């Protein structure tokens, strides 16, 4: 390179440059489509916020008043579902939504419009075992995770009364505890909510469930872990079949969340009388104190 010629000017035999000129690459101005972005893997699910679990021709069944009815699932997400059905329930009727093998979710009818039915799922984790095993598990859980609630002898007459003639299903204890876990699969860790669990399987809720046939590790933290096989997926709900029996009593080692005892009235209902609203009733969920007293009495029977 002729530095003198570059500084003071003069004849240059041929153009020189420190770096060789390169052909333009990349996106052109106002033409974002001019460059291709290579994906490392295919998209695993719809990540849009709106209608992220809208379904098409997905069939399920709903048990209402002891009868099973086929329904079409319109969407499933956020603790509830919209179904299209031919039967006509009343607001706040209790129903069981069956999504797949071991995929029964207790729900209530929140709204009705034509053949569309809006369902709200029960908040607590359903534990499928004998009443005695469940009482022992809940009692141990409260003792471990909520030690400030001590178990003391209680007068049976002080228990919360049950209205005479009340439906037997409403007499069943509804604990307020929600267990969570994480699943490890395909080099990813995803938090999940346990909708129901037994010694042989579980129904989980998560934003991006693994595909059918996947074999994730369901990790309960201090309560241990178990390998499972995904048997079905509907929206954000997935059914797991455990590859080995799981001891449900181990759940007492994992601290659960506590669901609210009462439902908070949403702002969009305005000042309408509570009696005119389908949300006027409650799930009848016990507080931890009430559950403690109920369990103490149950263990003494």
N, C-alpha and C positions, 0 to 999 in steps of 0.2 A: 504494500500500500504506500503511495506517494503522499506523505504527511504534508510536505511543503506545498504541494499543489492543492491539497485540500484546504490549507489555511490561507495562502496568498492568491490562490487562483491559478489558472494556467490550463494548458491542454492536457487532457487526460485521455490516454489511449482507449481505455474501455472502463465502463462503470465498475467500481469495486464496492464491496460492502463487508462489514464485519460478519454479519450473519446472512446466510443465503435466504433469498426471498422464498416464502412459502405460499402454497396455494391456499386461499381462504377456505376455512372449514367451520362447521358449527352452524348455529341458527342464524339466518339472515334477518335483517331489520324488518319488523312487521310480518314475519313469517315463521311463527313458532313451530309450524308443522314441518319445517325444512330439516329438522334434526330428529332422529329417532331415539327414543329412550328405551333401552333394553331392560326388560324385567328379569329379575333373578328367578322368580317363581310366579306361578299363576295366582290370580286373586282367589282367596279362599272363601270369601263371603261378601255380602252387600254391607258396606260400611256407612251408608248414608244414614243420617239421623232420622229422617222421616220414613215411616213405613218400612223399617229395616227388617221386619219379620212378617211382611205381607206374604200370604201363602196362596197357592193356586191348586184347587182340586184336592186339598188335603182333607182326608176323612178321619173322623174320630167318633166317639160316642159319649152321651151324657146320660147319667142315671138320675131320674127325677121321680120322686114318689114311688120308688121301687121298680120303675120301668126304665129300660134302656132305650135310648133314642139315637139313631144315627144323625150326625151333624156334619156340616162342612166348616172347617176352620178357615176363617177369613184372615185373622192374624193372631199371633201369640207373642206378647212382649210386655215387660214392665209389670209383672205380677198379675196379669189378667189376660183375657182372651175375648175375641169377638167371634161368635159362631152364627151360622145360618141354619135354622132348624124349623121343623113343622109343628112341634109341640108348643104349647102356650103356658109358660110358667108365670108366676106372679113375682112382683118385685120383692127381693130379699128371700126368695125361696132358696133353700140349700140344695146343691146339686154336686155330683161327682163327675169330673171331666176325666175321661180315660184316653190318654194319648198313645199308649203302647204298652208293651210288656212291663208290668210294675209301675206304670205311669199314671196312677190315679191321683188327682189333685182335688181337694175339697174347695168348693167355690160357692159364691152367692151371686144371685142375679142383681146386677146394678142398674141396668137400663134395658128398655125394650123399644124397638122401632121396626115395624113390619115383621119380617121373619128373622131379623137380626137381634141377637141377645148378647149383652155385654156382661161378662163374668169377672168378678174379682176373686183372686186366689186367697186361700187362707194364709196368714202370715207366718205362723209357727212351723217348725220342722216336724213333720209327722214321723213318729217312731213306731214301726210295725213290730210289736212284740207283745207278750202277755201283759195284763194290767199290773201284775206284781213286779215284773222286770222293769216296766216303764216307771213305776213309782220309785223303785230303788235307784234307777238311773237319775231321775229328776232330783231326788233328795240328795244324792251324792254330788250332783252338779251344783246345786244351790250351796251346799256345804263348802265346796272347793272354790267356786268362783265368786260367791257372794257371802263371805263369812260373817258379815255384819248382821245377817238375818239368822239368828240362832234358832234352833229347833227347841221348842218348849212344849210342855203339856198344855193342851187346849181343851176347853169344855166343848163337847160335841154340839151343844145347843148354840154355840157361838158361830158355827159354820154358816156360810152364806146360804139362805133358804132357797129352795127351788120352787117355783110357782106350781101350784097344784094343776095337774092336767098338762103340764109342759111336755113337749115332744121328747122322747127318750134320747134322741141325738143331741138335744140341747143340754141334757144333764151331764154329758160326757165332759170330763175336765179338759179345758183348752189351755194348755200352758203357753206362756208368752216367749218361749226361747227359740232362737233361730241359730242353727249351727252353720258355719261356713267352712270351707276347705280350699285347697288349691289342687289343680291337676297339672301334672308334668307330662308333656307330650311334644314330640317333634322339636326338641330343644327350646320349648316355650313353657312358661309357667303362667297359668290363668286362674284367677280367683273365681270360686263358684259358690253358689248358695244351695244348701241342701233343702229340697222341697219335702222329700220323704226318704227314709232309709230303713233297711232291714238287714238281717245278717247275710243276705245273699245279693243285695243290690241296692241301688239308690237312684233317685230322680234328682238331677241337678239343673240349676239355671245359671247360664253364663252368656256373655256377649257373643262369643265365637266358639260354640261347642265343636269338639273334634268330630271327624266324619264317622259314619257307621262302619264298624269293623276295627276302628282304632283301639289300641290297648294302652290307655294312659294310666299313670299312677295317681290314685286319689290320696292326697296327703292331708291328714287331720292335725298335723303338728304334734303336740304332746300325746294325742290320742292314738298315734300310729298311722299307718298307711296300708293300702291294699291295691293290688293291680286289678284292673277291671277291663271289660270289653264293652264298647259302645254298641248297643243293640238297636237304637232308633234315635232320630233327631227331628224335632218339630220346633221351628222357630228358635227361641233361645232356651228350650228345654231339651234335655237328653236323658235317655235311660241307660244306666250302667248295670252290668251283671258282674259281680265280683268273681275273680278267679279262685278265691279261697274264702271260706267263711270268715266273717268279721264279727268280733265280739263287741256288741253294742254298748256294753258297760264301759268300754274304753272312752266313749264320748264324754264321760264325766271329767276327763282330764283336759278337755278343750273348752275354753271359755266361750260360751255362746253370747250372741247379742240378745237384747230384750226388746220385744215388740211393744208398741204403746198399748195401754189398756183400752183407751178410748180412741175413736176415730175423730180426727180433726175436720170440722166442716170446711169445705173449700170456699174461697171468696166468690167464685162464680155463681154460687147458689143465692147470693145476695141476702135479703132479709125475709125470704119466704118462710112461712111457718114450718117448724121441724116436722110436724105431723104430716105435711104434704110432701115430704121428701123421702125417697127410698133410702136415704142415708140416715134416717131418724133412728134406726135400730143400731145395735152394736153386735160385734162378734161374740160377746160374752166371754172375752178373754180375761183370765185372772191376772192380778198383779202378783209379783213375787211373794209378797206377804201372804196373800190369800192362798196361793199355791202351796206355800210352806205349811200353813195350817191344815189345808186339805190333805196333804201328804202325811202329816203327823197323825191325823185321824185314820187315814187309810192303813198305815202301818200297824195300827193298834187293833185293827179288826180281827 
